[in-house]
Amino acid sequence: MYWDKKTETMGAKALERLQEKRLKAAVEYAYRNSPHYKRLLDEKGLGPGDIKGLSGLEKLPFTYKKDLRDNYPLGLLAVPRRDILRYHASSGVTGKPTVVAYTRKDIENWAELMARVLTAAGVTRDDTVQLIYNYAFFTGGLGFHYGAERIGAGVIPSGVGNSRKQLMTMKDLEVTAFSSTPSYALYLAEYARKEGLDVWDFGLKCGIFGAEPWSERMRRKIEDAYGINAFDNYGLSELCGPGVAVECSEKDGLHVWSDHFLLEVIDPETGESLGPGEKGELVFTTLQKEAMPLLRYRTGDISFIYEDDCPCGRTHPRIGRIMGRSDDMLIIRGINVFPSQVEQVLLKFPEVQEHYQIVVDRAGALDVLKVNIEVTEELFGSDVKDIVDLKKRLEAELKSSLDIKAEVSLVEPGSIPRSQGKAQRILDLRGEV
Ligand code: DLL
């Protein structure tokens, strides 16, 4: 089942020609409208007409998350503010979020891509879809919402939290499809079991999960619990949000919508392009974005491109499940967390030392974040009341900066193991679910 059969199944040559045409236009657009890209291209001695085809892609400079951060909040905008219809944001490295903006056309295109995503997973206008993603700055909620509406499905904008109500909604409104992070889907199934409910009986058909890494084993667990087909979908705020790539009924690789996003896989160390089958960092060039076009955006996500064609008939290239990151970003309950954000918070508290450890673990299916922090000798010898108060203030500040709850343990000076080389600040104990 396709949403836009013509585009999704267009011949490889025709897709390449389309990409070539759009790449030339995208470079020209970025040069003319984004002072940032004009400067970068000028520095490289590249004019807008110098990229003549896909083979010229490698001449273009990379764009990093750091570029968005350095140009916070809207330095990469390529249109006047009055043309912006929507803003979203994801967490940034230093406590400042990465802000992304959309024109009317960008929102339209995103809804189309999300309609393709949902259709690939089998959602039609006959479905009732429950969207269990955050509807605020995070792109998951509204991204799925617009796509499901585009298809004409019945949308339940459930948002996050209140598991009992989520289950009641699912059952009473006879929901047939839902979307959430994979870990929340598992958690909800466990919660239901404890409440004496059997989600298998709800009559659900499919689920679309993403925003964080998950495994085949997790897929099987979710499918077995709900009696559904579970599909992986991938995306990032900088490109639009969800809607960059999705699995089809084959469940073997995610199709990247390549009429919108030109895909490369590179060696994260050398920046060299890698061939199909070779594992490396995903890099995307936006081919149709107006508000914030990006050239060769380094995602930090590690995967590879499939070599063979997909039996589903879609010609857009497939990538494997995201296998990891090339940087130190952690994804905790679908929220991006950089260790440096924790450090920034600690710097505001003179009562704590620079020695800390971030521990990410699982309680059931859900991630939990703990931060062990050494206090000063002085505080260590002081009143319990002061320590409790400090713990509370640290937890409040971390929550406000990270958007996720962190449990703080204040520990004795000298108790966090010192390392000979790089400090071992992160302990990820999650393993595979
Ligand atoms: O997570 C967009 C999204 C929302 C995707 C809902 C899917 C569903 P950001 O908050 O900007 O955007 O985080 C993007 O999350 O670079 C990956 O590291 C990770 N990520 C997203 N989807 C997947 C996935 C949204 N399916 C970052 N598998 C990306 C593994 C994923 N990692």
Residues whose N, C-alpha, C, O or C-beta is under 5 A from the ligand:
A	BS01	DLL	S90 T139 G140 F209 G210 A211 E212 P213 W214 N233 Y234 G235 L236 S237 E238 G241 P242 T299 D301 I322 G334
